[in-house]
Every structure is written in structure tokens, then in C-alpha cells.
Amino acid sequence: MRFGIFLPQGWRLDLAGIAPADQWPTMRGLARSVDAGPWESLWVYDHFHTVPVPTEEATHEAWTLMAALGASTERIRLGQMCTCMAYRNPAYLAKVAATVDHVSGGRLEMGIGAGWYEHEWRAYGYGFPSAGERLAMLDEGVQIMIQAWTAGVATFAGKHYQVDGAICRPLPLQDGGIPLWIAGGGERKTLRIAAEYAQYTNFDATPEVFRHKSDVLAEHCRDLGRDFGEIVRSGNYNVVIGETDKDVKDKLAWIVAHYEALVPADQLERYKKMFETGPLVGTPELIIERLREAEQLGLSYAIGNFVDFAYDRGSVELFERRVIPELSGSS
């Protein structure tokens, strides 16, 4: 199994309490520690407003971070889970990504999706098109990016995007362009777009859901003549890990206390339940067991979010020491 990790960037209120001037140095230090560890990839989110509710806590912009992390690290692959297609013109996005690929020495991953966070869409003046329109924009935008990265110039006349001779030079360092992660589990559109264009997918890793979405993806691959085995299936996890059950309970209590001052009571209760019932909440032995079960279903890439990472590196270090060595050679 392959492993990635999310970098605290504020979106999930995971930098709250850290002075704004100290947040980038904190992120850079965490990124360098991940770069020196056993992880394959480092991820951020492409969002502008915090969750579970918009607040005035900082959320650092994803593609600015991509460039900064590309220059601040040496080995780790860098991705976004996931870029919202409509937030940037796709030809411009292809150009930005190609430049970041050069800055990072060819380590960029392109996570891309249709977007969902209505509050920030409207706040930033993007409107909020229907799901069908957003998915059509995703489909058109992916075609433009692939063309730009392979031919070095993109011309496309679609319903949502039109480009005419948009030059993308230099080409990305990676042969064939930047690997595409199509994120989302929509069965009629998103998974079909993934079957046609993606090297990676990312959808709900809950066992029952993951099994079903995988079957749908496989069916789209058959319809398109695509080898289902070519597509790496990944999942995101909230990780709460402790040496003992008591340690796990203490960390869950810390998470509740952390969010209590930041979110309304109803959202706090929802977050509490979400973390308590997550599949990767427990001792290293339990987490290894859960990941082996996921692997049996075809999940071969796990990306972990550690709420406490910016405040205490102990959880990440325990995962590095006890979990990754047991599974990193198993796929």
C-alpha cells in the first residue's frame, strides 16, 4: 500500500491558535518532516473558506502552496485533493501546474474535481452552477489540460470553455503530462470521466461504498475499452491513532476540545461522531487490520488527515513507525 498525508493549511481549522505569521513556517517545517519520512505524497485542499462552517480563521490557497512546497521539499510528491475545475480557467491551470512541475522537479500530482462548497463559490463570485454543469466543466477542462500537457498548445471549443492556441511551454517534466486524480464518486458522470482520463481515483473508502463505486468504475472502463487495472483507487481517512485505547480516547477528547471554540454545537456533535466512528481510529494494530481489509477491496493508496499534526507530531510519528512498515510493501 502507498501512503500520502494532508498538510495542515487551515481549511479544517487545523492551524487555529497558531499566529498567522507563524503558519507558513509551521507548514514548511511539517512538509520537510514528511519529506524526510516514509510517505509517498503530501496533499492540500483547494478551498478558500473553512469547514464545517465558514469562519475568519486562515485558509491558505492551494496552488500558492504547491509552488512553495515544490521549492521547499526535495523528494515527496505534491498534490491537491482536489482542485476545483471552475475556480481557474483550465488552460491557465494547466500552465500553472506545468510551472509547478518544473519548480518541484517533476513531483506534481493533479487532483481535480467538479467542486461542491457552495458558500465559497458564491462568495468568490463564481455563482453555483448545477451539478450537471459543474461536471460538464470538469470533463471539458480535463481535455484541455491533457492537450496542453502533451501537445504544448490547446485549442478547444466547448460549451463552457473555449481556448484557441493556448501555449503551454515548457511542457511538464513528467512524460505524458501530470498524473490525473479524478476525485468524487458520482456514478453516471464523475466515475465515467475517471474511467476515460484518470490514472488515479479518490472516493469514499467506507467498505460497502468503496466496493460499489469500484464496480461502477469497472463497468465504465468496460464500456470505454479501458483496462480497469490501470487505475489506482485511493481513499482519504481521518486518522486518530494511539498506543492504547486510552490514548485514542484522550486524542478524541482533544479533537472535541479543539473544535468546541470554533464551530456551532450541532457541527461539533457531527464532527465528534465523524471522528469517533472513522475506520482509522484506534491502536496501530486495529488500523493495520482495517487497511488490510480495504486493500482486499482494491484500495492501494491511503491518504491520512491528522487533526493534531500542527500541534503535536506524535500521532504522525506513531503511524510512520508502526503502520506504514507493515503495509508499504503489500500492494
Secondary structure by P-SEA (a helix, b strand, c coil): cbbbbbcccccccccccccccaaaaaaaaaaaaaaaccccbbbbbbcccccccccccccccaaaaaaaaaaacccbbbbbcccccccccaaaaaaaaaaaaaaaccbbbbbbccccaaaaaaaaccccccaaaaaaaaaaaaaaaaaaaaccbbbbbccccccccccccccccccccccccccccccccaaaaaacccccccccccaaaaaaaaaaaaaaaaaaccccccbbbbbbbbccccccaaaaaaaaaaaaaaacccccaaaaaaaaaaaaaccccccaaaaaaaaaaaaaacccbbbbbbccccccaaaaaaaaccccccccccc
